[in-house]
Amino acid sequence: DSDTADGTRQLRLAAELSPHEARYWSALASACQFEGKRNCAGHAIARTLALSPMAPRIHWEAANYYLWANRQEQALSQFRRLLELDPNYAGATFRASLGAVGDPELVYSTVVTPAASSKLKLAYVNFLSFHGYGDFAFQVWKELAAGKTAFDFSAADPYLEHLIGARKYQEALSV
């Protein structure tokens, strides 16, 4: 415990001596969170976001901090920004946000958003269909198809294969 507290003090000192170094604030946020110090972690996360607003990893850390701090709205907002910056975080973001809120429609409206790219929406459809949310996946699919946006068949193929495997032939036929 004394080593942990000393390490946190050292990180705080590093952040204060180099206040424009996002790495130090990020590390301090993690250390404070590990120690259960919400105010310290929150201040350090805010500082990190201010210093590196375009770094996807920072938004990932912030979203997870807000989940830990039971600040769901801010967490979902950070997950949305993360996907805007780097869609490669889609699977992890869907898993974390859906695990936190348990409502695929809320995740769609606040994290994925109806204005998202067809590629991201399709990734969400695939994720939902493979994680037991097939009915809502089909709703998103219908919205996506109604938009008449072109995308590669290979992106829709996993969803189609899942529908066929689940013997949902009418839905598969419409896809």
C-alpha positions, 0 to 999 in steps of 0.5 A: 500500500505504501508503494502504491501511494508513493507511486501515485504521489510520484505520478502527481508530481510528474504531472504537475512538473510537466502539466502539458504531458498527457501520458503523465495525466493518463497514468495518474488517472489510472493510479487514482482509479486503482486506489479508488480515488474518484476525484483525483481520477476524474481530474486527471482524466479531464486533463488528459482529454483536454491535452489529447482530444484526438487520441482514441486511446484517451477516449477509451480510457475516459469511457472506462473511467466514467463507467467505473465512476457510474457516470453512464452518460459521459461514458457513452459519449466518450465511446461515441467519440472514440468510434468517430475517431477510430472505428477499429474499436467497434467490437470492444466499444460495443461489448463494453457499452452494451455490457454496461447499459444492457440496452442495444437500442440505447447503445445504438442511439447514443454510441453508434448513432443513426448518423454513423457510417453504414460500415459501423452500423453493419458492424453493430448489426453483426455484433448484435446478431452474434450476441443474442440481440437478433431482433434489434439487429434486424431493425438496424439492418432494415434501417440500413437497407432503407438508406440504400447506401452501398457496401461490400457484400463481404461486410453483410455476409456474416450477418446473413450466415448467422440468420441462415444458421439460426433458421431465420429464413425470411429475414435472411431472404430479405437481407 
